[in-house]
Amino acid sequence: MTTIEKENFDLTNVLTRRYATKKFDSSRKLDDATYRQLENSLLLSASSFGLQPWKFVFVTDPEIKAQLPAFSWGQNQPQDCSHLVVICRISELNEEHIDRYIQKIASTRGVTLESLESYSGMMKGFLKSPSDKIHWMEKQCYIALGTLLTAAAALGVDACPMEGFDAKAYDQILGLSEKGCHSVVVCPLGYRAEDDHYAKLAKVRFDAEDIVIKI
Ligand SMILES: Cc1cc2nc3c(=O)[nH]c(=O)nc-3n(C[C@H](O)[C@H](O)[C@H](O)COP(=O)(O)O)c2cc1C
């Protein structure tokens, strides 16, 4: 698809309907087609250099979900949602990861490894810089979160971005170290409970004149 149908899509309305869902209807589950689109939205997210230093862990096992409110500042969304997405950074951003990415570019675009040497060298140079690689990976994870929130809103799926959780406990319960990753931010997905009064609250946003600078 090269063009987007604009006629029937009111972006402002879609984004206004989105809210940080406090109470999910635990009886409603995402269907498979919707799940796939949301999974794809994460895979299609932008990342710096395209390096995708992340893993996306989808939790649906009720027994595991039931353990999570105790490690989520008492919040129940991780248990009551349909699918809990744990957005993780990979444990280590190393040259092997960059080589794997370069191989993927070569096979996807049908170009030679030699033609990618300078790009590879630039990324490896960046890796050696003293900047905090963990912080950099976490920033990429937040870009994926933003993409997921917008995709969910477009599909009429409710979500709650959540930093209110104990990352070490999540890592342990979900066995994330063994999977080569660490939790950064989580996002329960599903459908709002009818009596979630937060859905009816007006959005609190500063005025455009306060926020937007036009030069
Ligand atoms: C990174 C991030 C972390 C958040 N953590 C939580 C959280 O742990 N629990 C929660 O109920 N809301 C959480 N929120 C939701 C915000 O409080 C909410 O987005 C904000 O108040 C604006 O409201 P709205 O999203 O409903 O428009 C988080 C939002 C973001 C972006």
The ligand as a Tripos MOL2 file, in Angstrom:
@<TRIPOS>MOLECULE
LIG
   31    33     1     0     0
SMALL
NO_CHARGES

@<TRIPOS>ATOM
      1 C1          5.9210    5.9100   30.0890 C.3       1 LIG1
      2 C2          4.5850    5.9890   30.7720 C.ar      1 LIG1
      3 C3          4.3930    5.3490   31.9740 C.ar      1 LIG1
      4 C4          3.1290    5.3480   32.5730 C.ar      1 LIG1
      5 N1          2.9060    4.6040   33.7090 N.ar      1 LIG1
      6 C5          1.6440    4.4540   34.1560 C.ar      1 LIG1
      7 C6          1.3390    3.5330   35.1840 C.ar      1 LIG1
      8 O1          2.1940    2.8420   35.7170 O.2       1 LIG1
      9 N2          0.0320    3.4090   35.5560 N.ar      1 LIG1
     10 C7         -0.9690    4.1360   34.9800 C.ar      1 LIG1
     11 O2         -2.1360    3.9550   35.3500 O.2       1 LIG1
     12 N3         -0.7040    5.0320   34.0110 N.ar      1 LIG1
     13 C8          0.5640    5.1890   33.5830 C.ar      1 LIG1
     14 N4          0.8280    6.0540   32.5580 N.ar      1 LIG1
     15 C9         -0.2880    6.7960   31.9440 C.3       1 LIG1
     16 C10        -0.2120    8.3100   32.1470 C.3       1 LIG1
     17 O3         -0.4840    8.6350   33.4780 O.3       1 LIG1
     18 C11        -1.1980    8.9320   31.1690 C.3       1 LIG1
     19 O4         -0.7830    8.6440   29.8550 O.3       1 LIG1
     20 C12        -1.3080   10.4410   31.3400 C.3       1 LIG1
     21 O5         -1.8430   10.7620   32.5960 O.3       1 LIG1
     22 C13        -2.1850   11.0630   30.2650 C.3       1 LIG1
     23 O6         -3.4650   10.4710   30.2650 O.3       1 LIG1
     24 P1         -4.0800    9.7230   28.9930 P.3       1 LIG1
     25 O7         -2.9970    8.7940   28.4680 O.co2     1 LIG1
     26 O8         -5.2380    8.9470   29.5550 O.co2     1 LIG1
     27 O9         -4.4700   10.7410   28.0040 O.co2     1 LIG1
     28 C14         2.0780    6.0870   31.9810 C.ar      1 LIG1
     29 C15         2.3060    6.7750   30.7780 C.ar      1 LIG1
     30 C16         3.5240    6.7100   30.1710 C.ar      1 LIG1
     31 C17         3.7110    7.3980   28.8320 C.3       1 LIG1
@<TRIPOS>BOND
     1     1     2 1
     2     2     3 ar
     3     2    30 ar
     4     3     4 ar
     5     4     5 ar
     6     4    28 ar
     7     5     6 ar
     8     6     7 ar
     9     6    13 1
    10     7     8 2
    11     7     9 ar
    12     9    10 ar
    13    10    11 2
    14    10    12 ar
    15    12    13 ar
    16    13    14 ar
    17    14    15 1
    18    14    28 ar
    19    15    16 1
    20    16    17 1
    21    16    18 1
    22    18    19 1
    23    18    20 1
    24    20    21 1
    25    20    22 1
    26    22    23 1
    27    23    24 1
    28    24    25 2
    29    24    26 1
    30    24    27 1
    31    28    29 ar
    32    29    30 ar
    33    30    31 1
@<TRIPOS>SUBSTRUCTURE
     1 LIG1         1 GROUP 0 **** ****
